[in-house]
Amino acid sequence: MLYFVSLKLFTHFCHVLILIKWFILLI
């Protein structure tokens, strides 16, 4: 259970990082 939650948080964090990266590239 805890492993699944941490995995979900990790994937969410990766998505946020990718969005920030694209945002910086677009500017």
C-alpha positions as CSV (number, residue, x, y, z in Angstrom):
1,M,0.0,0.0,0.0
2,L,2.7,2.5,1.1
3,Y,4.8,1.4,-1.9
4,F,1.9,2.1,-4.3
5,V,1.3,5.6,-2.8
6,S,4.9,6.5,-3.1
7,L,5.0,5.3,-6.7
8,K,2.0,7.4,-7.4
9,L,3.6,10.5,-5.8
10,F,6.8,9.8,-7.7
11,T,5.0,9.7,-11.1
12,H,3.1,12.8,-10.3
13,F,6.3,14.6,-9.4
14,C,7.9,13.5,-12.7
15,H,4.9,14.8,-14.6
16,V,5.2,18.2,-12.8
17,L,8.9,18.3,-13.7
18,I,8.2,17.6,-17.3
19,L,5.5,20.3,-17.4
20,I,7.9,22.8,-15.8
21,K,10.6,21.9,-18.3
22,W,8.3,22.4,-21.2
23,F,7.1,25.7,-19.7
24,I,10.7,26.9,-19.4
25,L,11.5,25.8,-23.0
26,L,8.5,27.6,-24.4
27,I,9.4,31.0,-22.8
